[in-house]
Amino acid sequence: MQSFDWDDAFANMAHVENSHLLPDFWAKRAAVYRAALSGEKLEEDIAYGDGPRQKLDIVWPEGAVQGLAVFVHGGYWMRLDKSYWTDLAEGARLRGWAVCIPSYTLTPQARIQAITAEIGNAIAVAARRVEGPICLAGHSAGGHLVSRMLCDDSPLPPDVRARIRHTLSISGLHDLRPLMHTQMNETLNLDAAEASHESAVLHTPAGVSPLTCWVGGGERPEFIRQSRLMTLMWQGLDVPTRCHIDDGHNHFTILEGLKQADAPITDAFLGAATFEGNDT
């Protein structure tokens, strides 16, 4: 009997044509966006720790600030940084939100458990600079990291966690145990204990802050399964949780709507979408 191919299950770039060109495209597009912002609308490299990658940027809106929106990037916890994603702040910024985008230490220099703690520190530092409600979003590995902020062992201070209006996990990873069967684990170094501990589906939520799992209909089936699994698990724990499958999008195009103020995914990011049960 042939074993299941877990490497293929998580191989997003292998199933999207010309995806090898995307990192350079993202970096250039984000740099153009940063250059177009007036100086006072962008604060860069705010330290939230002592590590060289423990830095965050904040993109400020025009006028009164509605609250803090945090976007945590993906890259399987082992690649990319905040500089690739600045333009994704535009939709929330146009709605009056200050948008924080942190970098974090990558594996294998840090274990995933330590990265979870770093993101908690980053959000806490940003929360001291921006008043009002907090909305979290993360993509892929970033979806894992923002979901972990809602768990019973959340690294967030209680007063910061209490300000979270909504969390959006975009194509998030919520069960890390299958990753132990991939070649990526040579870098991730997950063992059974850490993979279980870092799987939000195995945690009790710290409260009842709403969670949306948003995933592209054209993604690898494993990402759709993980979004549905997270939704089913936390709905059973009385958390307002829904799973939305965005047909027509893959693991990368799913993010494009965040640049638009009126896009449904921006509504979801800011907790403005109607929240009536499970979309699927």
Stockholm file with secondary structure:
# STOCKHOLM 1.0

chainA/1-280         MQSFDWDDAFANMAHVENSHLLPDFWAKRAAVYRAALSGEKLEEDIAYGDGPRQKLDIVWPEGAVQGLAVFVHGGYWMRLDKSYWTDLAEGARLRGWAVCIPSYTLTPQARIQAITAEIGNAIAVAARRVEGPICLAGHSAGGHLVSRMLCDDSPLPPDVRARIRHTLSISGLHDLRPLMHTQMNETLNLDAAEASHESAVLHTPAGVSPLTCWVGGGERPEFIRQSRLMTLMWQGLDVPTRCHIDDGHNHFTILEGLKQADAPITDAFLGAATFEGNDT
#=GR chainA/1-280 SS CCCCCHHHHTCTGGGSTTGGGHHHHHHHHHHHHHHHSCGGGEEEEEESSSSTTCEEEEECCSSSCCEEEEEECCSTTSSCCGGGCGGGGHHHHHTTEEEEEECCCCTTTSCHHHHHHHHHHHHHHHHHHSCSCEEEEEETHHHHHHHHTTBTTCCSCHHHHTTEEEEEEESCCCCCGGGGGSTTHHHHCCCHHHHHHTCGGGSCBSSCCCEEEEEETTSCHHHHHHHHHHHHHHHTTTCCEEEEEETTCCTTGGGGGGGCTTCHHHHHHTTCSCCCSCCC
#=GC SS_cons         CCCCCHHHHTCTGGGSTTGGGHHHHHHHHHHHHHHHSCGGGEEEEEESSSSTTCEEEEECCSSSCCEEEEEECCSTTSSCCGGGCGGGGHHHHHTTEEEEEECCCCTTTSCHHHHHHHHHHHHHHHHHHSCSCEEEEEETHHHHHHHHTTBTTCCSCHHHHTTEEEEEEESCCCCCGGGGGSTTHHHHCCCHHHHHHTCGGGSCBSSCCCEEEEEETTSCHHHHHHHHHHHHHHHTTTCCEEEEEETTCCTTGGGGGGGCTTCHHHHHHTTCSCCCSCCC
//
